[in-house]
Amino acid sequence: MTDPTIFEEVESVIIRFAGDSGDGMQLPGTQFTNAAAMFGNDISTMPDYPAEIRAPAGTLAGVSGFQVNLSSQDVLTPGDSPQVLVAMNPAALKTSLPDMESGGIIIVNTDAFTRNNLKKAGYDNNPLKDESLTSFSVYPVPLTTVNREALADVEGLSSKDKDRSQNFFAL
């Protein structure tokens, strides 16, 4: 794993936020885009909206996302190969992995990597434990857990309501 305290300045980066249909991945993608634009970056985006007929949660067909290419130079496309992936579940990881640039960064919600979710995504083994991601810098984060902890003192929110904001916590 790469040391997260070391910063590297790059001319451009392609980032993909991916999760289940209903995870609201377009919202953090849009907010990230707006923030990047305020700092003077050139941007091209590609939202991947889910189908109107929602696929079962956790399945490959149910993945939606938002990709943004930002640069200090002119940007003409949303990019082909993301260098950074924020994956909210195993299905999001599996569908985005073939597009990823080797050596890229993957931020993954480890709380979603349950036996049932791995099975829905077609994994025989947990990719976070089987060495299949060694060509990437993987940052495992229990997003669901830490998001719920961050909202523990907010009254009137159910666990389901708290989970709806984990897209912003990931951002």
C-alpha positions in Angstrom: 0.0 0.0 0.0 1.2 3.5 -0.8 1.8 6.0 2.0 -1.3 8.2 2.0 0.6 11.1 3.5 2.7 11.5 0.4 1.3 13.9 -2.2 2.1 13.7 -5.9 1.2 16.6 -8.2 -0.1 15.3 -11.5 -1.1 17.1 -14.7 -4.3 15.1 -15.1 -6.3 12.3 -13.4 -9.3 10.2 -14.3 -11.5 9.2 -11.4 -14.5 6.9 -11.4 -17.1 6.7 -8.6 -19.0 3.4 -8.9 -21.7 1.7 -6.8 -25.2 0.2 -7.0 -28.0 1.9 -8.8 -29.5 4.0 -6.0 -26.2 4.7 -4.3 -26.2 8.1 -5.8 -22.8 8.0 -7.4 -23.6 10.8 -9.7 -24.0 13.2 -6.8 -20.5 12.9 -5.4 -19.2 12.9 -8.9 -20.9 16.1 -9.7 -19.7 17.7 -6.4 -16.2 16.6 -7.0 -16.4 18.1 -10.5 -17.7 21.4 -9.2 -14.9 21.6 -6.6 -12.2 20.7 -9.2 -13.6 23.4 -11.6 -13.5 26.0 -8.8 -9.7 25.4 -8.7 -9.4 26.2 -12.4 -9.1 22.6 -13.7 -10.4 21.7 -17.2 -12.9 18.9 -16.9 -14.9 16.4 -18.9 -17.4 14.1 -17.3 -19.3 10.9 -18.1 -22.2 10.0 -15.8 -23.3 6.4 -16.1 -26.9 6.5 -15.1 -28.7 3.4 -14.0 -31.5 1.9 -16.1 -35.0 2.9 -15.1 -35.8 -0.7 -14.4 -33.5 -1.3 -11.4 -31.4 -4.4 -11.4 -31.1 -6.3 -8.2 -28.8 -4.6 -5.7 -25.2 -5.9 -5.8 -25.4 -7.4 -9.3 -23.2 -6.4 -12.2 -26.2 -5.1 -14.1 -27.1 -2.8 -11.3 -23.8 -0.8 -11.3 -23.9 2.9 -12.0 -21.2 5.5 -11.8 -19.6 8.8 -12.6 -16.3 9.3 -14.3 -14.4 12.6 -14.4 -11.3 13.6 -16.2 -9.7 16.7 -14.8 -6.5 18.4 -15.8 -4.5 21.6 -15.6 -4.5 21.4 -19.5 -7.3 21.1 -22.0 -9.4 18.0 -21.6 -11.3 16.7 -24.6 -12.8 13.4 -23.4 -13.9 11.9 -20.1 -11.0 9.4 -20.5 -10.6 5.7 -21.2 -8.7 4.3 -18.2 -9.4 5.6 -14.7 -6.3 6.0 -12.5 -8.6 6.2 -9.4 -11.6 4.1 -8.6 -14.0 4.5 -5.6 -15.8 1.2 -5.5 -18.8 1.0 -3.1 -19.3 -2.8 -3.5 -17.9 -5.9 -5.2 -20.0 -5.5 -8.4 -18.7 -1.9 -8.8 -15.1 -3.2 -8.5 -15.7 -6.1 -10.9 -17.3 -4.0 -13.6 -14.7 -1.2 -13.4 -11.6 -3.2 -12.9 -11.1 -4.1 -16.6 -11.0 -0.3 -17.5 -8.5 0.6 -14.7 -5.0 1.7 -15.5 -2.4 -0.7 -14.1 -0.9 0.8 -10.9 -4.0 2.8 -10.3 -5.6 3.6 -6.9 -8.7 1.7 -5.7 -10.6 3.0 -2.7 -13.0 0.3 -1.6 -15.9 0.0 0.9 -14.8 -3.2 2.7 -18.1 -3.4 4.6 -19.9 -4.3 1.3 -17.6 -7.2 0.7 -19.8 -9.8 2.3 -20.1 -13.4 1.2 -23.5 -12.7 -0.4 -22.4 -9.5 -2.2 -19.3 -11.3 -3.5 -21.5 -14.1 -4.8 -23.9 -11.7 -6.5 -21.0 -10.1 -8.3 -19.7 -13.5 -9.5 -16.6 -13.6 -7.3 -15.5 -17.1 -6.1 -12.9 -15.4 -3.7 -12.7 -12.1 -2.1 -10.4 -10.0 -4.4 -9.3 -7.9 -1.4 -7.8 -11.0 0.1 -6.7 -13.2 -2.8 -3.8 -11.1 -4.2 -5.6 -10.4 -7.5 -5.3 -6.7 -7.0 -1.5 -6.5 -6.5 -1.0 -4.3 -9.6 -3.1 -1.6 -7.9 -2.7 0.5 -4.7 -5.7 -0.6 -2.7 -7.1 1.5 0.2 -9.6 -0.6 2.1 -12.0 1.6 4.1 -15.0 0.4 6.1 -17.2 3.2 4.7 -20.5 2.0 6.0 -19.1 1.7 9.5 -17.3 5.0 9.7 -20.2 6.8 8.1 -22.6 5.5 10.7 -20.1 6.4 13.4 -19.8 9.9 12.1 -23.6 10.3 12.2 -24.1 8.5 15.5 -25.1 11.8 17.3 -27.5 12.9 14.6 -31.0 12.2 16.0 -33.9 11.1 13.9 -31.9 9.2 11.3 -32.3 5.5 10.8 -29.4 3.2 9.7 -30.9 3.3 6.2 -31.0 7.1 6.2 -27.4 7.2 7.4 -26.3 4.7 4.7 -27.8 7.0 2.1 -25.1 9.5 2.8 -22.1 7.2 2.5 -21.6 8.4 -1.1 -20.7 11.8 0.4 -18.6 10.3 3.0 -16.7 8.5 0.3 -16.2 11.8 -1.5 
